[in-house]
Amino acid sequence: MRMERLAAEAHVAVRLANLEEVDILRRTMKERLRESFGIDHTELEFESAATSSHSRETIRQE
Ligand SMILES: [Zn+2]
């Protein structure tokens, strides 16, 4: 039997002001990571794009 478990950890910089929207985004991302990549454990950290300490190049601009 092959034991394999995929996990992902990511920081997500968002411009959403509403906690409900962040919740919906988190659920959507988890679903997509599971369905598309078989990742059954995700740790997502949400932070404000405006105050993120990451470099501008790291954050996709829209
Ligand atoms: Zn971060």
N, CA, C, O and the ligand as a Tripos MOL2 file, in Angstrom:
@<TRIPOS>MOLECULE
protein
  249   247    63     0     0
PROTEIN
NO_CHARGES

@<TRIPOS>ATOM
      1 N           0.8320   -1.1960    0.0000 N.3       1 MET1
      2 CA          0.0000    0.0000    0.0000 C.3       1 MET1
      3 C           0.8750    1.2570    0.0000 C.2       1 MET1
      4 O           1.8460    1.3700    0.7470 O.2       1 MET1
      5 N           0.4990    2.1660   -0.8440 N.am      2 ARG2
      6 CA          1.2840    3.3900   -0.9750 C.3       2 ARG2
      7 C           0.6680    4.4830   -0.1080 C.2       2 ARG2
      8 O          -0.4910    4.8600   -0.2820 O.2       2 ARG2
      9 N           1.4620    4.9760    0.8160 N.am      3 MET3
     10 CA          0.9640    6.0320    1.6840 C.3       3 MET3
     11 C           1.4750    7.3740    1.1820 C.2       3 MET3
     12 O           2.6710    7.6610    1.2290 O.2       3 MET3
     13 N           0.5830    8.1550    0.7230 N.am      4 GLU4
     14 CA          0.9940    9.4600    0.2250 C.3       4 GLU4
     15 C          -0.0490   10.5000    0.5890 C.2       4 GLU4
     16 O          -1.2510   10.2950    0.4170 O.2       4 GLU4
     17 N           0.4350   11.6000    1.0860 N.am      5 ARG5
     18 CA         -0.4850   12.6720    1.4480 C.3       5 ARG5
     19 C           0.1210   13.9940    1.0270 C.2       5 ARG5
     20 O           1.2480   14.3260    1.3970 O.2       5 ARG5
     21 N          -0.6300   14.7320    0.2610 N.am      6 LEU6
     22 CA         -0.1300   16.0160   -0.2190 C.3       6 LEU6
     23 C          -0.6970   17.1520    0.6190 C.2       6 LEU6
     24 O          -1.8830   17.1860    0.9460 O.2       6 LEU6
     25 N           0.1910   18.0780    0.9540 N.am      7 ALA7
     26 CA         -0.2330   19.2480    1.7140 C.3       7 ALA7
     27 C           0.3340   20.5030    1.0670 C.2       7 ALA7
     28 O           1.3760   20.4590    0.4130 O.2       7 ALA7
     29 N          -0.3400   21.5910    1.2510 N.am      8 ALA8
     30 CA          0.1290   22.8640    0.7130 C.3       8 ALA8
     31 C          -0.0500   23.9520    1.7510 C.2       8 ALA8
     32 O          -0.9990   23.9540    2.5360 O.2       8 ALA8
     33 N           0.8960   24.8750    1.7260 N.am      9 GLU9
     34 CA          0.8240   26.0160    2.6290 C.3       9 GLU9
     35 C           1.0570   27.2650    1.8020 C.2       9 GLU9
     36 O           1.9920   27.3160    1.0020 O.2       9 GLU9
     37 N           0.2240   28.2640    1.9830 N.am     10 ALA10
     38 CA          0.3740   29.4710    1.1760 C.3      10 ALA10
     39 C          -0.1190   30.7070    1.9000 C.2      10 ALA10
     40 O          -1.0030   30.6540    2.7540 O.2      10 ALA10
     41 N           0.4870   31.8180    1.5260 N.am     11 HIS11
     42 CA         -0.0010   33.1110    1.9770 C.3      11 HIS11
     43 C          -0.7710   33.7210    0.8240 C.2      11 HIS11
     44 O          -0.2920   33.7500   -0.3090 O.2      11 HIS11
     45 N          -1.9600   34.2050    1.1160 N.am     12 VAL12
     46 CA         -2.8040   34.7720    0.0820 C.3      12 VAL12
     47 C          -3.0640   36.2380    0.4090 C.2      12 VAL12
     48 O          -3.7220   36.5720    1.3940 O.2      12 VAL12
     49 N          -2.5290   37.0970   -0.4450 N.am     13 ALA13
     50 CA         -2.7310   38.5350   -0.2430 C.3      13 ALA13
     51 C          -3.9850   38.9640   -0.9950 C.2      13 ALA13
     52 O          -4.0700   38.8230   -2.2150 O.2      13 ALA13
     53 N          -4.9470   39.4860   -0.2590 N.am     14 VAL14
     54 CA         -6.2220   39.8470   -0.8760 C.3      14 VAL14
     55 C          -6.5750   41.3060   -0.6230 C.2      14 VAL14
     56 O          -6.0570   41.9620    0.2800 O.2      14 VAL14
     57 N          -7.4870   41.7770   -1.4720 N.am     15 ARG15
     58 CA         -7.9820   43.1360   -1.3020 C.3      15 ARG15
     59 C          -9.4050   43.1190   -0.7700 C.2      15 ARG15
     60 O         -10.0880   44.1430   -0.7890 O.2      15 ARG15
     61 N          -9.8500   41.9810   -0.3020 N.am     16 LEU16
     62 CA        -11.2240   41.8770    0.1850 C.3      16 LEU16
     63 C         -11.3350   42.4870    1.5710 C.2      16 LEU16
     64 O         -10.4650   42.2930    2.4200 O.2      16 LEU16
     65 N         -12.4010   43.2180    1.7880 N.am     17 ALA17
     66 CA        -12.6030   43.8610    3.0840 C.3      17 ALA17
     67 C         -13.5330   43.0300    3.9620 C.2      17 ALA17
     68 O         -13.5660   43.1800    5.1830 O.2      17 ALA17
     69 N         -14.2780   42.1590    3.3130 N.am     18 ASN18
     70 CA        -15.3410   41.4160    3.9740 C.3      18 ASN18
     71 C         -14.8750   40.0020    4.3710 C.2      18 ASN18
     72 O         -14.3520   39.2610    3.5390 O.2      18 ASN18
     73 N         -15.0670   39.6440    5.6250 N.am     19 LEU19
     74 CA        -14.6360   38.3410    6.1290 C.3      19 LEU19
     75 C         -15.3740   37.1910    5.4460 C.2      19 LEU19
     76 O         -14.8160   36.1100    5.2560 O.2      19 LEU19
     77 N         -16.6280   37.4330    5.0820 N.am     20 GLU20
     78 CA        -17.4120   36.4030    4.3890 C.3      20 GLU20
     79 C         -16.7990   36.0850    3.0300 C.2      20 GLU20
     80 O         -16.7510   34.9280    2.6120 O.2      20 GLU20
     81 N         -16.3300   37.1320    2.3450 N.am     21 GLU21
     82 CA        -15.7110   36.9420    1.0340 C.3      21 GLU21
     83 C         -14.4180   36.1320    1.1710 C.2      21 GLU21
     84 O         -14.1250   35.2710    0.3420 O.2      21 GLU21
     85 N         -13.6560   36.4150    2.2200 N.am     22 VAL22
     86 CA        -12.4160   35.6810    2.4640 C.3      22 VAL22
     87 C         -12.7320   34.2090    2.7300 C.2      22 VAL22
     88 O         -12.0210   33.3190    2.2640 O.2      22 VAL22
     89 N         -13.8040   33.9650    3.4850 N.am     23 ASP23
     90 CA        -14.2340   32.6040    3.7940 C.3      23 ASP23
     91 C         -14.6040   31.8270    2.5310 C.2      23 ASP23
     92 O         -14.2350   30.6640    2.3650 O.2      23 ASP23
     93 N         -15.3380   32.4980    1.6500 N.am     24 ILE24
     94 CA        -15.7620   31.8830    0.3920 C.3      24 ILE24
     95 C         -14.5340   31.5840   -0.4670 C.2      24 ILE24
     96 O         -14.4420   30.5190   -1.0760 O.2      24 ILE24
     97 N         -13.5900   32.5330   -0.5120 N.am     25 LEU25
     98 CA        -12.3610   32.3450   -1.2850 C.3      25 LEU25
     99 C         -11.5570   31.1710   -0.7340 C.2      25 LEU25
    100 O         -11.0350   30.3560   -1.4950 O.2      25 LEU25
    101 N         -11.4620   31.0890    0.5880 N.am     26 ARG26
    102 CA        -10.7200   29.9910    1.2260 C.3      26 ARG26
    103 C         -11.3290   28.6430    0.8430 C.2      26 ARG26
    104 O         -10.6160   27.7030    0.4900 O.2      26 ARG26
    105 N         -12.6560   28.5640    0.9180 N.am     27 ARG27
    106 CA        -13.3460   27.3150    0.5860 C.3      27 ARG27
    107 C         -13.1110   26.9420   -0.8760 C.2      27 ARG27
    108 O         -12.8340   25.7860   -1.1970 O.2      27 ARG27
    109 N         -13.2240   27.9320   -1.7510 N.am     28 THR28
    110 CA        -13.0340   27.7000   -3.1840 C.3      28 THR28
    111 C         -11.6120   27.2210   -3.4660 C.2      28 THR28
    112 O         -11.4110   26.2850   -4.2400 O.2      28 THR28
    113 N         -10.6280   27.8610   -2.8370 N.am     29 MET29
    114 CA         -9.2280   27.4900   -3.0620 C.3      29 MET29
    115 C          -8.9540   26.0750   -2.5770 C.2      29 MET29
    116 O          -8.2800   25.3030   -3.2590 O.2      29 MET29
    117 N          -9.4750   25.7270   -1.3970 N.am     30 LYS30
    118 CA         -9.2740   24.3840   -0.8480 C.3      30 LYS30
    119 C          -9.8810   23.3260   -1.7610 C.2      30 LYS30
    120 O          -9.2670   22.2900   -2.0170 O.2      30 LYS30
    121 N         -11.0970   23.5940   -2.2550 N.am     31 GLU31
    122 CA        -11.7760   22.6770   -3.1680 C.3      31 GLU31
    123 C         -10.9570   22.4760   -4.4250 C.2      31 GLU31
    124 O         -10.7570   21.3520   -4.8840 O.2      31 GLU31
    125 N         -10.4810   23.5970   -4.9820 N.am     32 ARG32
    126 CA         -9.7400   23.5460   -6.2330 C.3      32 ARG32
    127 C          -8.4090   22.8090   -6.0620 C.2      32 ARG32
    128 O          -8.0090   22.0360   -6.9330 O.2      32 ARG32
    129 N          -7.7310   23.0480   -4.9480 N.am     33 LEU33
    130 CA         -6.4520   22.3720   -4.7010 C.3      33 LEU33
    131 C          -6.6670   20.8660   -4.5510 C.2      33 LEU33
    132 O          -5.8360   20.0650   -4.9790 O.2      33 LEU33
    133 N          -7.7990   20.4890   -3.9340 N.am     34 ARG34
    134 CA         -8.0960   19.0740   -3.7560 C.3      34 ARG34
    135 C          -8.4640   18.4320   -5.0870 C.2      34 ARG34
    136 O          -7.9510   17.3690   -5.4360 O.2      34 ARG34
    137 N          -9.3660   19.0920   -5.8350 N.am     35 GLU35
    138 CA         -9.8620   18.5120   -7.0840 C.3      35 GLU35
    139 C          -8.8130   18.5080   -8.1880 C.2      35 GLU35
    140 O          -8.7000   17.5330   -8.9300 O.2      35 GLU35
    141 N          -8.0480   19.5840   -8.3030 N.am     36 SER36
    142 CA         -7.0870   19.6920   -9.4040 C.3      36 SER36
    143 C          -5.7520   19.0350   -9.1030 C.2      36 SER36
    144 O          -5.1090   18.5030  -10.0070 O.2      36 SER36
    145 N          -5.3230   19.0630   -7.8430 N.am     37 PHE37
    146 CA         -3.9790   18.5700   -7.5310 C.3      37 PHE37
    147 C          -3.9500   17.4640   -6.4890 C.2      37 PHE37
    148 O          -2.8780   16.9570   -6.1590 O.2      37 PHE37
    149 N          -5.1040   17.0810   -5.9680 N.am     38 GLY38
    150 CA         -5.1560   16.0050   -4.9800 C.3      38 GLY38
    151 C          -4.5570   16.4000   -3.6410 C.2      38 GLY38
    152 O          -4.1390   15.5430   -2.8620 O.2      38 GLY38
    153 N          -4.5170   17.6800   -3.3790 N.am     39 ILE39
    154 CA         -3.9780   18.1710   -2.1110 C.3      39 ILE39
    155 C          -5.1070   18.1590   -1.0760 C.2      39 ILE39
    156 O          -6.0720   18.9170   -1.1770 O.2      39 ILE39
    157 N          -4.9620   17.2860   -0.0870 N.am     40 ASP40
    158 CA         -6.0790   17.1600    0.8570 C.3      40 ASP40
    159 C          -5.8920   17.9860    2.1260 C.2      40 ASP40
    160 O          -6.8010   18.0730    2.9520 O.2      40 ASP40
    161 N          -4.7220   18.5900    2.2800 N.am     41 HIS41
    162 CA         -4.5360   19.4460    3.4530 C.3      41 HIS41
    163 C          -3.9210   20.7710    3.0400 C.2      41 HIS41
    164 O          -2.8170   20.8130    2.4980 O.2      41 HIS41
    165 N          -4.6290   21.8280    3.2950 N.am     42 THR42
    166 CA         -4.0980   23.1440    2.9370 C.3      42 THR42
    167 C          -4.1180   24.0820    4.1420 C.2      42 THR42
    168 O          -5.0680   24.1140    4.9230 O.2      42 THR42
    169 N          -3.0540   24.8250    4.2580 N.am     43 GLU43
    170 CA         -3.0000   25.8680    5.2770 C.3      43 GLU43
    171 C          -2.8690   27.1830    4.5480 C.2      43 GLU43
    172 O          -1.8270   27.4840    3.9670 O.2      43 GLU43
    173 N          -3.9160   27.9530    4.5810 N.am     44 LEU44
    174 CA         -3.9130   29.2330    3.8790 C.3      44 LEU44
    175 C          -3.9230   30.3720    4.8810 C.2      44 LEU44
    176 O          -4.7530   30.4360    5.7870 O.2      44 LEU44
    177 N          -2.9830   31.2520    4.6840 N.am     45 GLU45
    178 CA         -2.9320   32.4410    5.5330 C.3      45 GLU45
    179 C          -3.3270   33.6490    4.6990 C.2      45 GLU45
    180 O          -2.6850   33.9580    3.6950 O.2      45 GLU45
    181 N          -4.3670   34.3170    5.1100 N.am     46 PHE46
    182 CA         -4.8450   35.4670    4.3480 C.3      46 PHE46
    183 C          -4.3210   36.7570    4.9660 C.2      46 PHE46
    184 O          -4.3340   36.9370    6.1840 O.2      46 PHE46
    185 N          -3.8710   37.6290    4.1120 N.am     47 GLU47
    186 CA         -3.3760   38.9090    4.5820 C.3      47 GLU47
    187 C          -3.7660   40.0030    3.6020 C.2      47 GLU47
    188 O          -4.0550   39.7340    2.4360 O.2      47 GLU47
    189 N          -3.7720   41.2080    4.0740 N.am     48 SER48
    190 CA         -4.1630   42.3360    3.2380 C.3      48 SER48
    191 C          -3.0710   42.6580    2.2130 C.2      48 SER48
    192 O          -1.9010   42.8070    2.5630 O.2      48 SER48
    193 N          -3.4650   42.7600    0.9700 N.am     49 ALA49
    194 CA         -2.5010   43.1030   -0.0880 C.3      49 ALA49
    195 C          -1.9100   44.4850    0.1520 C.2      49 ALA49
    196 O          -0.7620   44.7560   -0.2010 O.2      49 ALA49
    197 N          -2.7100   45.3480    0.7560 N.am     50 ALA50
    198 CA         -2.2660   46.7250    0.9830 C.3      50 ALA50
    199 C          -1.1520   46.8110    2.0240 C.2      50 ALA50
    200 O          -0.2600   47.6520    1.9130 O.2      50 ALA50
    201 N          -1.2000   45.9450    3.0320 N.am     51 THR51
    202 CA         -0.2260   46.0510    4.1160 C.3      51 THR51
    203 C           0.7170   44.8460    4.1780 C.2      51 THR51
    204 O           1.4780   44.7030    5.1350 O.2      51 THR51
    205 N           0.6670   43.9790    3.1590 N.am     52 SER52
    206 CA          1.5170   42.7960    3.1360 C.3      52 SER52
    207 C           2.9960   43.1810    3.1570 C.2      52 SER52
    208 O           3.4060   44.1640    2.5390 O.2      52 SER52
    209 N           3.7790   42.3930    3.8750 N.am     53 SER53
    210 CA          5.2150   42.6750    3.9590 C.3      53 SER53
    211 C           5.9800   42.0430    2.8060 C.2      53 SER53
    212 O           7.1880   42.2450    2.6800 O.2      53 SER53
    213 N           5.2830   41.2740    1.9560 N.am     54 HIS54
    214 CA          5.9480   40.6570    0.8180 C.3      54 HIS54
    215 C           6.2360   41.7070   -0.2550 C.2      54 HIS54
    216 O           5.5740   42.7420   -0.3330 O.2      54 HIS54
    217 N           7.2300   41.4110   -1.0690 N.am     55 SER55
    218 CA          7.5940   42.3700   -2.1160 C.3      55 SER55
    219 C           6.4720   42.4920   -3.1390 C.2      55 SER55
    220 O           5.6940   41.5610   -3.3460 O.2      55 SER55
    221 N           6.4080   43.6240   -3.7560 N.am     56 ARG56
    222 CA          5.3700   43.8810   -4.7630 C.3      56 ARG56
    223 C           5.4140   42.8570   -5.8990 C.2      56 ARG56
    224 O           4.3800   42.5210   -6.4760 O.2      56 ARG56
    225 N           6.6060   42.3650   -6.2180 N.am     57 GLU57
    226 CA          6.7530   41.4130   -7.3250 C.3      57 GLU57
    227 C           6.0930   40.0790   -6.9730 C.2      57 GLU57
    228 O           5.6590   39.3320   -7.8500 O.2      57 GLU57
    229 N           6.0270   39.7990   -5.6660 N.am     58 THR58
    230 CA          5.4530   38.5370   -5.2190 C.3      58 THR58
    231 C           3.9440   38.5510   -5.3390 C.2      58 THR58
    232 O           3.3090   37.5140   -5.5250 O.2      58 THR58
    233 N           3.3850   39.7350   -5.2300 N.am     59 ILE59
    234 CA          1.9320   39.8720   -5.2330 C.3      59 ILE59
    235 C           1.4460   40.2390   -6.6270 C.2      59 ILE59
    236 O           1.8700   41.2390   -7.2060 O.2      59 ILE59
    237 N           0.5590   39.4210   -7.1490 N.am     60 ARG60
    238 CA          0.0260   39.6760   -8.4770 C.3      60 ARG60
    239 C          -0.8860   40.9030   -8.4280 C.2      60 ARG60
    240 O          -1.7910   41.0030   -7.5990 O.2      60 ARG60
    241 N          -0.6180   41.8150   -9.3330 N.am     61 GLN61
    242 CA         -1.4280   43.0250   -9.4060 C.3      61 GLN61
    243 C          -2.5380   42.8590  -10.4120 C.2      61 GLN61
    244 O          -2.3550   42.2340  -11.4560 O.2      61 GLN61
    245 N          -3.6860   43.4170  -10.0990 N.am     62 GLU62
    246 CA         -4.8100   43.3580  -11.0470 C.3      62 GLU62
    247 C          -5.2930   44.7530  -11.3770 C.2      62 GLU62
    248 O          -6.2310   44.9130  -12.1570 O.2      62 GLU62
    249 ZN          2.5880   36.3130    4.0950 Zn       63 ZN63
@<TRIPOS>BOND
     1     1     2 1
     2     2     3 1
     3     3     4 2
     4     3     5 am
     5     5     6 1
     6     6     7 1
     7     7     8 2
     8     7     9 am
     9     9    10 1
    10    10    11 1
    11    11    12 2
    12    11    13 am
    13    13    14 1
    14    14    15 1
    15    15    16 2
    16    15    17 am
    17    17    18 1
    18    18    19 1
    19    19    20 2
    20    19    21 am
    21    21    22 1
    22    22    23 1
    23    23    24 2
    24    23    25 am
    25    25    26 1
    26    26    27 1
    27    27    28 2
    28    27    29 am
    29    29    30 1
    30    30    31 1
    31    31    32 2
    32    31    33 am
    33    33    34 1
    34    34    35 1
    35    35    36 2
    36    35    37 am
    37    37    38 1
    38    38    39 1
    39    39    40 2
    40    39    41 am
    41    41    42 1
    42    42    43 1
    43    43    44 2
    44    43    45 am
    45    45    46 1
    46    46    47 1
    47    47    48 2
    48    47    49 am
    49    49    50 1
    50    50    51 1
    51    51    52 2
    52    51    53 am
    53    53    54 1
    54    54    55 1
    55    55    56 2
    56    55    57 am
    57    57    58 1
    58    58    59 1
    59    59    60 2
    60    59    61 am
    61    61    62 1
    62    62    63 1
    63    63    64 2
    64    63    65 am
    65    65    66 1
    66    66    67 1
    67    67    68 2
    68    67    69 am
    69    69    70 1
    70    70    71 1
    71    71    72 2
    72    71    73 am
    73    73    74 1
    74    74    75 1
    75    75    76 2
    76    75    77 am
    77    77    78 1
    78    78    79 1
    79    79    80 2
    80    79    81 am
    81    81    82 1
    82    82    83 1
    83    83    84 2
    84    83    85 am
    85    85    86 1
    86    86    87 1
    87    87    88 2
    88    87    89 am
    89    89    90 1
    90    90    91 1
    91    91    92 2
    92    91    93 am
    93    93    94 1
    94    94    95 1
    95    95    96 2
    96    95    97 am
    97    97    98 1
    98    98    99 1
    99    99   100 2
   100    99   101 am
   101   101   102 1
   102   102   103 1
   103   103   104 2
   104   103   105 am
   105   105   106 1
   106   106   107 1
   107   107   108 2
   108   107   109 am
   109   109   110 1
   110   110   111 1
   111   111   112 2
   112   111   113 am
   113   113   114 1
   114   114   115 1
   115   115   116 2
   116   115   117 am
   117   117   118 1
   118   118   119 1
   119   119   120 2
   120   119   121 am
   121   121   122 1
   122   122   123 1
   123   123   124 2
   124   123   125 am
   125   125   126 1
   126   126   127 1
   127   127   128 2
   128   127   129 am
   129   129   130 1
   130   130   131 1
   131   131   132 2
   132   131   133 am
   133   133   134 1
   134   134   135 1
   135   135   136 2
   136   135   137 am
   137   137   138 1
   138   138   139 1
   139   139   140 2
   140   139   141 am
   141   141   142 1
   142   142   143 1
   143   143   144 2
   144   143   145 am
   145   145   146 1
   146   146   147 1
   147   147   148 2
   148   147   149 am
   149   149   150 1
   150   150   151 1
   151   151   152 2
   152   151   153 am
   153   153   154 1
   154   154   155 1
   155   155   156 2
   156   155   157 am
   157   157   158 1
   158   158   159 1
   159   159   160 2
   160   159   161 am
   161   161   162 1
   162   162   163 1
   163   163   164 2
   164   163   165 am
   165   165   166 1
   166   166   167 1
   167   167   168 2
   168   167   169 am
   169   169   170 1
   170   170   171 1
   171   171   172 2
   172   171   173 am
   173   173   174 1
   174   174   175 1
   175   175   176 2
   176   175   177 am
   177   177   178 1
   178   178   179 1
   179   179   180 2
   180   179   181 am
   181   181   182 1
   182   182   183 1
   183   183   184 2
   184   183   185 am
   185   185   186 1
   186   186   187 1
   187   187   188 2
   188   187   189 am
   189   189   190 1
   190   190   191 1
   191   191   192 2
   192   191   193 am
   193   193   194 1
   194   194   195 1
   195   195   196 2
   196   195   197 am
   197   197   198 1
   198   198   199 1
   199   199   200 2
   200   199   201 am
   201   201   202 1
   202   202   203 1
   203   203   204 2
   204   203   205 am
   205   205   206 1
   206   206   207 1
   207   207   208 2
   208   207   209 am
   209   209   210 1
   210   210   211 1
   211   211   212 2
   212   211   213 am
   213   213   214 1
   214   214   215 1
   215   215   216 2
   216   215   217 am
   217   217   218 1
   218   218   219 1
   219   219   220 2
   220   219   221 am
   221   221   222 1
   222   222   223 1
   223   223   224 2
   224   223   225 am
   225   225   226 1
   226   226   227 1
   227   227   228 2
   228   227   229 am
   229   229   230 1
   230   230   231 1
   231   231   232 2
   232   231   233 am
   233   233   234 1
   234   234   235 1
   235   235   236 2
   236   235   237 am
   237   237   238 1
   238   238   239 1
   239   239   240 2
   240   239   241 am
   241   241   242 1
   242   242   243 1
   243   243   244 2
   244   243   245 am
   245   245   246 1
   246   246   247 1
   247   247   248 2
@<TRIPOS>SUBSTRUCTURE
     1 MET1         2 RESIDUE 1 A MET
     2 ARG2         6 RESIDUE 1 A ARG
     3 MET3        10 RESIDUE 1 A MET
     4 GLU4        14 RESIDUE 1 A GLU
     5 ARG5        18 RESIDUE 1 A ARG
     6 LEU6        22 RESIDUE 1 A LEU
     7 ALA7        26 RESIDUE 1 A ALA
     8 ALA8        30 RESIDUE 1 A ALA
     9 GLU9        34 RESIDUE 1 A GLU
    10 ALA10       38 RESIDUE 1 A ALA
    11 HIS11       42 RESIDUE 1 A HIS
    12 VAL12       46 RESIDUE 1 A VAL
    13 ALA13       50 RESIDUE 1 A ALA
    14 VAL14       54 RESIDUE 1 A VAL
    15 ARG15       58 RESIDUE 1 A ARG
    16 LEU16       62 RESIDUE 1 A LEU
    17 ALA17       66 RESIDUE 1 A ALA
    18 ASN18       70 RESIDUE 1 A ASN
    19 LEU19       74 RESIDUE 1 A LEU
    20 GLU20       78 RESIDUE 1 A GLU
    21 GLU21       82 RESIDUE 1 A GLU
    22 VAL22       86 RESIDUE 1 A VAL
    23 ASP23       90 RESIDUE 1 A ASP
    24 ILE24       94 RESIDUE 1 A ILE
    25 LEU25       98 RESIDUE 1 A LEU
    26 ARG26      102 RESIDUE 1 A ARG
    27 ARG27      106 RESIDUE 1 A ARG
    28 THR28      110 RESIDUE 1 A THR
    29 MET29      114 RESIDUE 1 A MET
    30 LYS30      118 RESIDUE 1 A LYS
    31 GLU31      122 RESIDUE 1 A GLU
    32 ARG32      126 RESIDUE 1 A ARG
    33 LEU33      130 RESIDUE 1 A LEU
    34 ARG34      134 RESIDUE 1 A ARG
    35 GLU35      138 RESIDUE 1 A GLU
    36 SER36      142 RESIDUE 1 A SER
    37 PHE37      146 RESIDUE 1 A PHE
    38 GLY38      150 RESIDUE 1 A GLY
    39 ILE39      154 RESIDUE 1 A ILE
    40 ASP40      158 RESIDUE 1 A ASP
    41 HIS41      162 RESIDUE 1 A HIS
    42 THR42      166 RESIDUE 1 A THR
    43 GLU43      170 RESIDUE 1 A GLU
    44 LEU44      174 RESIDUE 1 A LEU
    45 GLU45      178 RESIDUE 1 A GLU
    46 PHE46      182 RESIDUE 1 A PHE
    47 GLU47      186 RESIDUE 1 A GLU
    48 SER48      190 RESIDUE 1 A SER
    49 ALA49      194 RESIDUE 1 A ALA
    50 ALA50      198 RESIDUE 1 A ALA
    51 THR51      202 RESIDUE 1 A THR
    52 SER52      206 RESIDUE 1 A SER
    53 SER53      210 RESIDUE 1 A SER
    54 HIS54      214 RESIDUE 1 A HIS
    55 SER55      218 RESIDUE 1 A SER
    56 ARG56      222 RESIDUE 1 A ARG
    57 GLU57      226 RESIDUE 1 A GLU
    58 THR58      230 RESIDUE 1 A THR
    59 ILE59      234 RESIDUE 1 A ILE
    60 ARG60      238 RESIDUE 1 A ARG
    61 GLN61      242 RESIDUE 1 A GLN
    62 GLU62      246 RESIDUE 1 A GLU
    63 ZN63       249 GROUP 0 **** ****
